[in-house]
Amino acid sequence: MSSRGKKKTTFAKLNRESKLRERRAEKQARKEARRMGPPEPAEVSETVPAEPLETVTTGPLEAAPAER
C-alpha cells in the first residue's frame, strides 16, 4: 500500500544525497587502499638488454626562407 501523504523530498535532493553517498564510499575505498600500503612490485624474471642507439648525422641546419 502506498502512503496517501504528499511526497516531501524532491528528486534533486535525492540525487544530491545519492551522489554524496557515492563520494563517501569512494573516499573510504581510497582510504582503505592507502592503509593496505603500496602494491608489491612485480618480479621481473628476465630482462632483455637494450640495443645500442644508432646515431644519425645530418648536414648543417638551413634556415627556412622567410614568408612575406
N, C-alpha and C positions, 0 to 999 in steps of 0.2 A: 504494500500500500504506500502511496506517496503522501507527502505532507501537504496539507491544504494551505500552509502559510506561504508568504511571499519569500522568494529567494533573496537573501540578504548580501550575498557576495558576488561581485561582478567577475566575469571571465578574465578581465585584465588583472585583477588581484590574484585570482587562482593561478594565472600564468606566471606572474611575478614570484609567487610563493614556490611554484614548482621549479623555476629557474634557480632560485635561491637554494633549494634543497639539492639540486644537481651540483651547483658550485661547491657547496659544503661537502658533498660526497667526494668530488674530485680532489678538493683540498685535503681531505682526510686520507685519500689514497696516496697522494704525493707525500704526505707526512709519514705514512707507514713505509713507503718505499725508501725514503731517506733514512728512517730508523733502521731498516734492514741493512743498510750500508751499500757501498758501490758493488756492482756485479763483479764476480770473479773474472779476470781476464782470460780469454780463450787461449788455450795452449796451442802454440804453433809447432806442428810436428816436423815439417820440412820447409826450409826456405829456399827459394830459387834465387841464385845470385843474379844481380842485375848486370846487364851487358854494358860495357863502357859506352858512353855517349860519343856520337860522332860529331866532330866539329866541322862546320861548313864555313868556308871562307868566301867572302863576296868582294866585289870590287869596291872602289871608293863610292861613297854616297853622293848622289847627284840631287841638286835642289830642283824641285818641281817648278816649271815656269809659272810666274805669277799671272793670275787671270785678271783681265781688265774688262 
